[in-house]
């Protein structure tokens, strides 16, 4: 079947507004610290120009990750442009993945440059409860008020976020940095569909090796999401083969009956080869200029071995029997073009 694995590039453009995708595998690193993580959608990278605030670079579970120390810190990274997400998720681990508490520290998971209830998601108690009013989920599970312990997992937080420069561990306050690691982050705006969110859940769970932790009924627990590729169709006994487009090939359409389209090499712009009906044959076509159409070789007509050195608009309806010997030529009035 014409399917391939789904990737974030398959998210419709309409759903990408107020969002971004940040894979630490592509991070920019200097002196063992992360200075930037590109946005895979090319809009808003995560940045930290100040060396003293840059997360470290290392690995978690064998995957490249930003690293925060297991101690009070102020490390953070965020976008330079303000945006307003409605759903956020991060592949992360808290401390070494086994701790059940925060050591009484306030830990910012995801925040912006302000400090109100709609500008941050924090762990703020000894037992790791999240800020009031926010109910995250872990590995696409049910909403929960606490997320600890947290080995490498997908943590999601849908919320009525304010606009701001969002990012992992981002806070205007000192000593509220994350502890642990983050390998991937994604944000989506209010236009994102439930299907896109489920696809991200499945994609990231398989990518980072915890698909077995997804709920039993999740559509992508057994296999990652795929993307359908629309196939082209040749009708009747037509054959389309050996097509090579070095320029721009728009369409090869409807080789019907016993028509054949084959051995096509396009070095310019080919719009269409259409409707070889009856026993018509179009073959061994080389177009070095611009070919718009070759249409309807009817009856026993043959068009073969055609070389176009200028600009050909149409070869249309040769009826009866037409053939050219190797030394035949046609010279048009006012032109030096020829068909050999």
C-alpha positions, -999 to +999 in steps of 0.1 A: +000+000+000+012+036-007+020+046+029+050+060+046+057+069+082+041+101+094+063+130+105+057+165+119+061+178+084+027+163+076+009+186+100-013+209+079-001+245+077-034+257+092-026+238+124+010+251+129+001+286+139+012+295+175+033+263+175+067+248+169+086+215+170+120+213+187+141+182+184+173+183+205+190+160+181+195+191+159+206+214+188+234+239+184+260+233+211+290+253+223+313+243+251+290+214+261+260+237+264+229+242+242+227+276+226+198+269+203+173+243+192+159+249+157+122+248+151+116+220+125+088+242+110+114+270+106+095+297+125+106+301+161+138+284+174+146+280+211+175+303+220+197+310+250+226+334+242+237+338+278+262+311+287+255+311+324+218+302+316+223+276+289+212+240+297+239+213+293+240+189+264+241+152+269+218+122+265+188+106+283+179+070+275+204+071+247+188+101+230+203+136+226+189+159+253+192+192+271+204+185+307+196+204+339+215+196+371+198+178+400+201+210+421+186+244+423+194+263+391+182+290+368+189+274+334+163+280+307+158+283+269+129+299+250+118+315+218+126+351+210+092+357+195+061+358+216+034+332+206+003+317+223+001+279+223-029+259+234-012+225+238+023+217+248+042+184+251+077+175+261+096+143+261+114+146+294+127+129+325+125+144+360+158+140+379+169+104+374+134+092+368+127+076+402+123+105+426+089+111+442+095+146+453+110+180+444+130+186+475+106+214+482+118+234+452+096+251+427+104+235+393+093+252+360+085+227+334+074+251+307+069+288+310+073+322+294+088+356+304+059+365+328+049+350+362+012+346+364-010+314+365-014+313+327+023+319+320+038+288+335+035+251+343+054+242+375+059+215+401+055+234+433+052+209+462+072+183+480+052+155+463+053+171+428+018+185+423+014+208+393+001+243+397-036+246+405-058+246+374-034+226+352-040+189+347-012+174+326-012+138+312+017+114+309+021+092+279-014+101+266-030+088+298-058+104+318-053+139+334-034+138+366-025+163+394+010+149+399+035+134+375+061+119+397+080+097+394+088+105+358+112+084+338+116+093+301+080+100+291+057+123+271+042+150+293+013+170+278-002+202+291-032+217+274-041+250+289-053+286+282-018+299+279-011+336+276+011+349+248+048+351+256+083+338+248+077+301+258+102+274+264+114+246+287+123+258+322+116+294+311+108+317+340+115+354+350+124+342+385+158+327+395+163+293+410+133+277+394+149+257+367+141+222+355+159+192+370+165+163+347+164+162+309+144+172+278+148+155+244+119+170+224+092+196+227+062+205+206+036+232+208+004+236+189-021+264+186-059+263+190-064+251+154-048+217+162-071+187+158-074+157+182-061+136+153-029+156+151-023+154+188-028+116+187-004+113+159+022+133+178+016+110+208+022+079+187+051+093+168+070+104+199+062+073+219+077+051+191+106+075+184+117+074+221+109+039+230+079+040+253+051+031+230+041+002+254+032+029+280+005+044+258-031+034+268-043+000+255-068+016+232-045+042+217-046+041+178-008+042+176+002+020+204+011-010+182+026+009+153+035+046+146+012+068+125+015+066+087+008+090+059-012+080+028+005+087-006-020+092-034-011+069-063-013+077-100-036+056-122-031+042-157-064+030-173-071+002-197-040-016-209-020+017-210+015+017-196+034+046-181+071+038-176+107+050-176+097+086-168+126+110-159+119+146-152+149+169-149+127+199-151+091+201-141+067+172-151+031+181-145+011+150-157+011+119-177-025+110-182-049+083-196-030+060-218-061+041-228-068+011-250-035-003-261-017+031-259+018+032-244+037+061-229+073+051-223+110+061-222+101+097-215+129+121-207+120+157-199+147+183-196+123+213-199+087+216-189+062+188-198+026+196-191+007+165-203+008+134-225-028+124-229-051+101-247-031+077-268-062+057-281-067+028-304-033+014-314-016+048-312+019+048-298+039+076-282+075+067-274+111+077-270+102+113-266+130+138-257+119+173-251+147+198-247+126+229-249+090+232-236+064+206-245+028+214-237+009+185-251+010+154-273-026+143-279-047+116-296-027+095-319-058+078-335-060+048-357-027+034-368-008+067-363+027+065-349+047+093-333+081+080-324+117+090-320+107+127-317+134+153-308+122+188-300+149+214-300+127+245-298+092+249-284+065+224-293+028+231-284+009+202-298+010+171-321-027+165-326-049+139-344-027+122-370-053+099-387-048+069-409-013+057-413+016+081-409+052+070-410+085+087-415+117+071-429+149+079-411+159+105-439+124+121-441+120+157-430+092+182-429+101+219-432+074+244-421+069+277-439+089+304-422+107+280-399+137+259-400+122+234-376+122+198-387+110+163-377+134+136-385 
